[in-house]
Structure formats: C-alpha cells, structure tokens
Amino acid sequence: MYYEDIFLSRVKYTDFIKDEPENRFNVITTKNKFYEYEKELRLFIFYYPKIE
C-alpha cells in the first residue's frame, strides 16, 4: 500500500538554479530564466510506502 502527497506550484525562473537551497521542491519547480516566457504551473505527486 502507498499514500500520496499532491502539490501544485508555479515554476520559479532564476539565472542560476543554485540561487535557492537544494531540496526536492526546488529541483522540480525551478528553471533557467531563459524559459520564463513559458509561465509554467506544475502538478506533482509523491508516492510513499505505507508503514504499518
């Protein structure tokens, strides 16, 4: 069995991805400033095993 967390976030555009501390959310929601015209919104799901 698994459970899930669902998140919705705007993408952040920066000159350097290293501007932000690294964590799984920043890796998923950060892109190079070159792509800022895309104005992305991302939906992502994390699955975790259920511990009984």
PDB file of N, CA, C and O in Angstrom:
ATOM      1  N   MET A   1       0.824  -1.195   0.000  1.00  0.00           N
ATOM      2  CA  MET A   1       0.000   0.000   0.000  1.00  0.00           C
ATOM      3  C   MET A   1       0.862   1.251   0.000  1.00  0.00           C
ATOM      4  O   MET A   1       1.976   1.271   0.525  1.00  0.00           O
ATOM      5  N   TYR A   2       0.309   2.289  -0.606  1.00  0.00           N
ATOM      6  CA  TYR A   2       1.005   3.565  -0.687  1.00  0.00           C
ATOM      7  C   TYR A   2       0.063   4.695  -0.304  1.00  0.00           C
ATOM      8  O   TYR A   2      -1.159   4.558  -0.367  1.00  0.00           O
ATOM      9  N   TYR A   3       0.644   5.796   0.088  1.00  0.00           N
ATOM     10  CA  TYR A   3      -0.136   7.011   0.206  1.00  0.00           C
ATOM     11  C   TYR A   3       0.571   8.080  -0.622  1.00  0.00           C
ATOM     12  O   TYR A   3       1.734   7.903  -0.983  1.00  0.00           O
ATOM     13  N   GLU A   4      -0.089   9.156  -0.922  1.00  0.00           N
ATOM     14  CA  GLU A   4       0.476  10.160  -1.819  1.00  0.00           C
ATOM     15  C   GLU A   4       0.245  11.571  -1.299  1.00  0.00           C
ATOM     16  O   GLU A   4      -0.723  11.852  -0.592  1.00  0.00           O
ATOM     17  N   ASP A   5       1.163  12.441  -1.673  1.00  0.00           N
ATOM     18  CA  ASP A   5       1.032  13.877  -1.448  1.00  0.00           C
ATOM     19  C   ASP A   5       0.957  14.527  -2.817  1.00  0.00           C
ATOM     20  O   ASP A   5       1.742  14.202  -3.707  1.00  0.00           O
ATOM     21  N   ILE A   6       0.020  15.439  -2.989  1.00  0.00           N
ATOM     22  CA  ILE A   6      -0.162  16.123  -4.261  1.00  0.00           C
ATOM     23  C   ILE A   6       0.131  17.604  -4.054  1.00  0.00           C
ATOM     24  O   ILE A   6      -0.366  18.218  -3.110  1.00  0.00           O
ATOM     25  N   PHE A   7       0.945  18.176  -4.947  1.00  0.00           N
ATOM     26  CA  PHE A   7       1.337  19.571  -4.842  1.00  0.00           C
ATOM     27  C   PHE A   7       1.136  20.280  -6.173  1.00  0.00           C
ATOM     28  O   PHE A   7       1.271  19.689  -7.244  1.00  0.00           O
ATOM     29  N   LEU A   8       0.810  21.554  -6.076  1.00  0.00           N
ATOM     30  CA  LEU A   8       0.678  22.420  -7.237  1.00  0.00           C
ATOM     31  C   LEU A   8       1.556  23.631  -6.977  1.00  0.00           C
ATOM     32  O   LEU A   8       1.506  24.216  -5.895  1.00  0.00           O
ATOM     33  N   SER A   9       2.367  24.015  -7.969  1.00  0.00           N
ATOM     34  CA  SER A   9       3.287  25.124  -7.757  1.00  0.00           C
ATOM     35  C   SER A   9       3.589  25.843  -9.067  1.00  0.00           C
ATOM     36  O   SER A   9       3.604  25.235 -10.136  1.00  0.00           O
ATOM     37  N   ARG A  10       3.826  27.137  -8.964  1.00  0.00           N
ATOM     38  CA  ARG A  10       4.354  27.880 -10.100  1.00  0.00           C
ATOM     39  C   ARG A  10       5.839  27.579 -10.217  1.00  0.00           C
ATOM     40  O   ARG A  10       6.513  27.325  -9.219  1.00  0.00           O
ATOM     41  N   VAL A  11       6.337  27.608 -11.429  1.00  0.00           N
ATOM     42  CA  VAL A  11       7.763  27.417 -11.646  1.00  0.00           C
ATOM     43  C   VAL A  11       8.473  28.745 -11.389  1.00  0.00           C
ATOM     44  O   VAL A  11       8.009  29.802 -11.815  1.00  0.00           O
ATOM     45  N   LYS A  12       9.618  28.672 -10.678  1.00  0.00           N
ATOM     46  CA  LYS A  12      10.445  29.853 -10.436  1.00  0.00           C
ATOM     47  C   LYS A  12      11.546  29.870 -11.491  1.00  0.00           C
ATOM     48  O   LYS A  12      12.147  28.839 -11.792  1.00  0.00           O
ATOM     49  N   TYR A  13      11.800  31.043 -12.044  1.00  0.00           N
ATOM     50  CA  TYR A  13      12.830  31.186 -13.068  1.00  0.00           C
ATOM     51  C   TYR A  13      13.975  32.006 -12.493  1.00  0.00           C
ATOM     52  O   TYR A  13      13.771  33.132 -12.040  1.00  0.00           O
ATOM     53  N   THR A  14      15.180  31.441 -12.512  1.00  0.00           N
ATOM     54  CA  THR A  14      16.342  32.120 -11.956  1.00  0.00           C
ATOM     55  C   THR A  14      17.504  32.036 -12.938  1.00  0.00           C
ATOM     56  O   THR A  14      17.525  31.194 -13.836  1.00  0.00           O
ATOM     57  N   ASP A  15      18.468  32.929 -12.745  1.00  0.00           N
ATOM     58  CA  ASP A  15      19.673  32.887 -13.572  1.00  0.00           C
ATOM     59  C   ASP A  15      20.482  31.632 -13.276  1.00  0.00           C
ATOM     60  O   ASP A  15      21.056  31.021 -14.178  1.00  0.00           O
ATOM     61  N   PHE A  16      20.518  31.261 -12.016  1.00  0.00           N
ATOM     62  CA  PHE A  16      21.257  30.077 -11.612  1.00  0.00           C
ATOM     63  C   PHE A  16      20.390  29.271 -10.659  1.00  0.00           C
ATOM     64  O   PHE A  16      19.879  29.809  -9.677  1.00  0.00           O
ATOM     65  N   ILE A  17      20.223  28.009 -10.938  1.00  0.00           N
ATOM     66  CA  ILE A  17      19.405  27.149 -10.084  1.00  0.00           C
ATOM     67  C   ILE A  17      20.001  27.087  -8.682  1.00  0.00           C
ATOM     68  O   ILE A  17      19.262  26.868  -7.722  1.00  0.00           O
ATOM     69  N   LYS A  18      21.298  27.269  -8.531  1.00  0.00           N
ATOM     70  CA  LYS A  18      21.955  27.204  -7.228  1.00  0.00           C
ATOM     71  C   LYS A  18      21.608  28.409  -6.352  1.00  0.00           C
ATOM     72  O   LYS A  18      22.028  28.447  -5.196  1.00  0.00           O
ATOM     73  N   ASP A  19      20.861  29.391  -6.853  1.00  0.00           N
ATOM     74  CA  ASP A  19      20.442  30.543  -6.045  1.00  0.00           C
ATOM     75  C   ASP A  19      19.587  30.110  -4.864  1.00  0.00           C
ATOM     76  O   ASP A  19      19.573  30.772  -3.827  1.00  0.00           O
ATOM     77  N   GLU A  20      18.886  29.018  -5.016  1.00  0.00           N
ATOM     78  CA  GLU A  20      17.977  28.516  -3.981  1.00  0.00           C
ATOM     79  C   GLU A  20      18.610  27.302  -3.311  1.00  0.00           C
ATOM     80  O   GLU A  20      19.347  26.559  -3.959  1.00  0.00           O
ATOM     81  N   PRO A  21      18.337  27.091  -2.034  1.00  0.00           N
ATOM     82  CA  PRO A  21      18.834  25.859  -1.400  1.00  0.00           C
ATOM     83  C   PRO A  21      18.220  24.634  -2.080  1.00  0.00           C
ATOM     84  O   PRO A  21      17.059  24.657  -2.487  1.00  0.00           O
ATOM     85  N   GLU A  22      19.001  23.579  -2.198  1.00  0.00           N
ATOM     86  CA  GLU A  22      18.500  22.387  -2.881  1.00  0.00           C
ATOM     87  C   GLU A  22      17.585  21.567  -1.978  1.00  0.00           C
ATOM     88  O   GLU A  22      17.940  21.222  -0.852  1.00  0.00           O
ATOM     89  N   ASN A  23      16.434  21.275  -2.487  1.00  0.00           N
ATOM     90  CA  ASN A  23      15.525  20.303  -1.894  1.00  0.00           C
ATOM     91  C   ASN A  23      14.661  19.781  -3.030  1.00  0.00           C
ATOM     92  O   ASN A  23      14.732  20.297  -4.145  1.00  0.00           O
ATOM     93  N   ARG A  24      13.863  18.787  -2.773  1.00  0.00           N
ATOM     94  CA  ARG A  24      13.124  18.175  -3.886  1.00  0.00           C
ATOM     95  C   ARG A  24      12.130  19.128  -4.530  1.00  0.00           C
ATOM     96  O   ARG A  24      11.844  18.991  -5.720  1.00  0.00           O
ATOM     97  N   PHE A  25      11.601  20.080  -3.793  1.00  0.00           N
ATOM     98  CA  PHE A  25      10.648  21.021  -4.370  1.00  0.00           C
ATOM     99  C   PHE A  25      11.344  22.019  -5.291  1.00  0.00           C
ATOM    100  O   PHE A  25      10.832  22.333  -6.366  1.00  0.00           O
ATOM    101  N   ASN A  26      12.488  22.509  -4.882  1.00  0.00           N
ATOM    102  CA  ASN A  26      13.213  23.453  -5.742  1.00  0.00           C
ATOM    103  C   ASN A  26      13.706  22.797  -7.020  1.00  0.00           C
ATOM    104  O   ASN A  26      13.712  23.426  -8.078  1.00  0.00           O
ATOM    105  N   VAL A  27      14.113  21.561  -6.936  1.00  0.00           N
ATOM    106  CA  VAL A  27      14.571  20.849  -8.128  1.00  0.00           C
ATOM    107  C   VAL A  27      13.426  20.721  -9.137  1.00  0.00           C
ATOM    108  O   VAL A  27      13.644  20.840 -10.343  1.00  0.00           O
ATOM    109  N   ILE A  28      12.232  20.485  -8.656  1.00  0.00           N
ATOM    110  CA  ILE A  28      11.072  20.292  -9.528  1.00  0.00           C
ATOM    111  C   ILE A  28      10.487  21.616 -10.014  1.00  0.00           C
ATOM    112  O   ILE A  28       9.921  21.668 -11.106  1.00  0.00           O
ATOM    113  N   THR A  29      10.608  22.674  -9.236  1.00  0.00           N
ATOM    114  CA  THR A  29       9.894  23.925  -9.547  1.00  0.00           C
ATOM    115  C   THR A  29      10.797  25.080  -9.968  1.00  0.00           C
ATOM    116  O   THR A  29      10.350  26.227  -9.980  1.00  0.00           O
ATOM    117  N   THR A  30      12.044  24.812 -10.311  1.00  0.00           N
ATOM    118  CA  THR A  30      12.960  25.878 -10.718  1.00  0.00           C
ATOM    119  C   THR A  30      13.521  25.587 -12.106  1.00  0.00           C
ATOM    120  O   THR A  30      13.922  24.466 -12.416  1.00  0.00           O
ATOM    121  N   LYS A  31      13.537  26.635 -12.933  1.00  0.00           N
ATOM    122  CA  LYS A  31      14.106  26.517 -14.277  1.00  0.00           C
ATOM    123  C   LYS A  31      14.965  27.737 -14.565  1.00  0.00           C
ATOM    124  O   LYS A  31      14.899  28.746 -13.862  1.00  0.00           O
ATOM    125  N   ASN A  32      15.757  27.625 -15.594  1.00  0.00           N
ATOM    126  CA  ASN A  32      16.604  28.725 -16.028  1.00  0.00           C
ATOM    127  C   ASN A  32      15.743  29.892 -16.513  1.00  0.00           C
ATOM    128  O   ASN A  32      14.683  29.689 -17.106  1.00  0.00           O
ATOM    129  N   LYS A  33      16.208  31.105 -16.256  1.00  0.00           N
ATOM    130  CA  LYS A  33      15.468  32.323 -16.619  1.00  0.00           C
ATOM    131  C   LYS A  33      15.146  32.382 -18.121  1.00  0.00           C
ATOM    132  O   LYS A  33      14.183  33.039 -18.517  1.00  0.00           O
ATOM    133  N   PHE A  34      15.918  31.725 -18.930  1.00  0.00           N
ATOM    134  CA  PHE A  34      15.677  31.687 -20.368  1.00  0.00           C
ATOM    135  C   PHE A  34      14.256  31.219 -20.701  1.00  0.00           C
ATOM    136  O   PHE A  34      13.683  31.652 -21.701  1.00  0.00           O
ATOM    137  N   TYR A  35      13.689  30.346 -19.877  1.00  0.00           N
ATOM    138  CA  TYR A  35      12.370  29.752 -20.136  1.00  0.00           C
ATOM    139  C   TYR A  35      11.218  30.510 -19.477  1.00  0.00           C
ATOM    140  O   TYR A  35      10.104  29.992 -19.401  1.00  0.00           O
ATOM    141  N   GLU A  36      11.466  31.697 -19.014  1.00  0.00           N
ATOM    142  CA  GLU A  36      10.446  32.442 -18.274  1.00  0.00           C
ATOM    143  C   GLU A  36       9.181  32.707 -19.099  1.00  0.00           C
ATOM    144  O   GLU A  36       8.097  32.824 -18.529  1.00  0.00           O
ATOM    145  N   TYR A  37       9.295  32.802 -20.387  1.00  0.00           N
ATOM    146  CA  TYR A  37       8.133  33.024 -21.253  1.00  0.00           C
ATOM    147  C   TYR A  37       7.106  31.887 -21.139  1.00  0.00           C
ATOM    148  O   TYR A  37       5.942  32.078 -21.492  1.00  0.00           O
ATOM    149  N   GLU A  38       7.518  30.714 -20.655  1.00  0.00           N
ATOM    150  CA  GLU A  38       6.611  29.571 -20.567  1.00  0.00           C
ATOM    151  C   GLU A  38       5.553  29.737 -19.476  1.00  0.00           C
ATOM    152  O   GLU A  38       4.455  29.194 -19.602  1.00  0.00           O
ATOM    153  N   LYS A  39       5.861  30.472 -18.414  1.00  0.00           N
ATOM    154  CA  LYS A  39       4.912  30.716 -17.312  1.00  0.00           C
ATOM    155  C   LYS A  39       4.246  29.418 -16.837  1.00  0.00           C
ATOM    156  O   LYS A  39       3.020  29.309 -16.812  1.00  0.00           O
ATOM    157  N   GLU A  40       5.062  28.455 -16.469  1.00  0.00           N
ATOM    158  CA  GLU A  40       4.572  27.122 -16.112  1.00  0.00           C
ATOM    159  C   GLU A  40       3.945  27.031 -14.730  1.00  0.00           C
ATOM    160  O   GLU A  40       4.301  27.750 -13.796  1.00  0.00           O
ATOM    161  N   LEU A  41       3.016  26.132 -14.653  1.00  0.00           N
ATOM    162  CA  LEU A  41       2.411  25.698 -13.411  1.00  0.00           C
ATOM    163  C   LEU A  41       2.577  24.179 -13.404  1.00  0.00           C
ATOM    164  O   LEU A  41       2.270  23.517 -14.396  1.00  0.00           O
ATOM    165  N   ARG A  42       3.061  23.623 -12.292  1.00  0.00           N
ATOM    166  CA  ARG A  42       3.319  22.181 -12.256  1.00  0.00           C
ATOM    167  C   ARG A  42       2.533  21.511 -11.140  1.00  0.00           C
ATOM    168  O   ARG A  42       2.399  22.027 -10.030  1.00  0.00           O
ATOM    169  N   LEU A  43       2.028  20.352 -11.481  1.00  0.00           N
ATOM    170  CA  LEU A  43       1.344  19.491 -10.529  1.00  0.00           C
ATOM    171  C   LEU A  43       2.206  18.238 -10.396  1.00  0.00           C
ATOM    172  O   LEU A  43       2.572  17.622 -11.397  1.00  0.00           O
ATOM    173  N   PHE A  44       2.528  17.864  -9.163  1.00  0.00           N
ATOM    174  CA  PHE A  44       3.340  16.670  -8.986  1.00  0.00           C
ATOM    175  C   PHE A  44       2.854  15.870  -7.794  1.00  0.00           C
ATOM    176  O   PHE A  44       2.260  16.401  -6.856  1.00  0.00           O
ATOM    177  N   ILE A  45       3.128  14.567  -7.861  1.00  0.00           N
ATOM    178  CA  ILE A  45       2.643  13.614  -6.858  1.00  0.00           C
ATOM    179  C   ILE A  45       3.821  12.817  -6.325  1.00  0.00           C
ATOM    180  O   ILE A  45       4.623  12.286  -7.093  1.00  0.00           O
ATOM    181  N   PHE A  46       3.921  12.738  -5.005  1.00  0.00           N
ATOM    182  CA  PHE A  46       4.919  11.901  -4.360  1.00  0.00           C
ATOM    183  C   PHE A  46       4.197  10.691  -3.778  1.00  0.00           C
ATOM    184  O   PHE A  46       3.207  10.835  -3.060  1.00  0.00           O
ATOM    185  N   TYR A  47       4.697   9.503  -4.092  1.00  0.00           N
ATOM    186  CA  TYR A  47       4.156   8.269  -3.548  1.00  0.00           C
ATOM    187  C   TYR A  47       5.077   7.758  -2.438  1.00  0.00           C
ATOM    188  O   TYR A  47       6.298   7.748  -2.589  1.00  0.00           O
ATOM    189  N   TYR A  48       4.490   7.345  -1.347  1.00  0.00           N
ATOM    190  CA  TYR A  48       5.260   6.814  -0.225  1.00  0.00           C
ATOM    191  C   TYR A  48       4.692   5.451   0.172  1.00  0.00           C
ATOM    192  O   TYR A  48       3.479   5.246   0.143  1.00  0.00           O
ATOM    193  N   PRO A  49       5.565   4.532   0.539  1.00  0.00           N
ATOM    194  CA  PRO A  49       5.040   3.257   1.041  1.00  0.00           C
ATOM    195  C   PRO A  49       4.365   3.452   2.400  1.00  0.00           C
ATOM    196  O   PRO A  49       4.833   4.216   3.244  1.00  0.00           O
ATOM    197  N   LYS A  50       3.300   2.768   2.576  1.00  0.00           N
ATOM    198  CA  LYS A  50       2.579   2.830   3.854  1.00  0.00           C
ATOM    199  C   LYS A  50       3.254   1.904   4.850  1.00  0.00           C
ATOM    200  O   LYS A  50       3.418   0.712   4.589  1.00  0.00           O
ATOM    201  N   ILE A  51       3.639   2.447   5.979  1.00  0.00           N
ATOM    202  CA  ILE A  51       4.301   1.642   7.014  1.00  0.00           C
ATOM    203  C   ILE A  51       3.258   1.270   8.056  1.00  0.00           C
ATOM    204  O   ILE A  51       2.587   2.130   8.626  1.00  0.00           O
ATOM    205  N   GLU A  52       3.141  -0.011   8.287  1.00  0.00           N
ATOM    206  CA  GLU A  52       2.123  -0.480   9.241  1.00  0.00           C
ATOM    207  C   GLU A  52       2.735  -0.873  10.556  1.00  0.00           C
ATOM    208  O   GLU A  52       2.021  -1.289  11.469  1.00  0.00           O
TER     209      GLU A  52
END
